[in-house]
Amino acid sequence: MGHAPFGSRRLGILISGRGSNLQSIIDAVAEGRLDASIAVVISNRAEAAGLLRAREAGVEALHLSSRDYPDRDAYDRAIVGALTTRGVDLVCLAGFMRLVGRPFLDAFPSRILNIHPSLLPSFPGVEAQRQALEHGVRVSGATVHLVTSELDGGPIVLQSAVPVLANDNVDTLSARILVEEHRIYPDAIALVLAGGWSLAGRRFVAAESRS
Ligand code: GRF
């Protein structure tokens, strides 16, 4: 499975809340560290602070509520419609607290990224930092992966580890992981946009690592 570089490099970013990862992508684009443009930001929640961050950066920001659609597939199709009409090539989930359904996955095959606050496959799902603390791991971190139908189970693009300290709580561990999230998400987007990578089973094989 080969992937050519994207021509237009248009990102669609989906959020549900604070939007600090969105901000890291906005900043990377603004500072020329990420050769892409943000075509649209979509939130399923009207009150998401990330919508304001987008508007402040001059990026179109939409609220699409699942309550306005009869079922999950219809909502997914509405999101897909909003993304495709804006020419989005790559979708970035950034704290988007909803499962991505079949119509969405089929519209963007291997073209949806997610960031997760653990070293997957450990601690998928919600409250990953709390899960890590309760399990007593000494190391946790952040993972950017391609989205598949398996929750937090798609091919891993980049990871970064942080120590878990004896006196950590959810807030301190989350803050340490978040620093790494903000660093690796723009890098992972650039890696995917550069093309030349392939998938081998569940592995993401970066261009330079092929022999
Ligand atoms: C991040 O920890 C991300 O890994 C997780 O949800 C959080 C979103 O934070 N999926 P923010 O909205 O990007 O600030």
Boltz pocket constraint, residues with backbone or C-beta under 6 A from the ligand:
constraints:
  - pocket:
      binder: B
      contacts: [[A, 15], [A, 16], [A, 17], [A, 18], [A, 19], [A, 20], [A, 21], [A, 22], [A, 50], [A, 94], [A, 95], [A, 96], [A, 115], [A, 116], [A, 117], [A, 181]]
      max_distance: 6.0
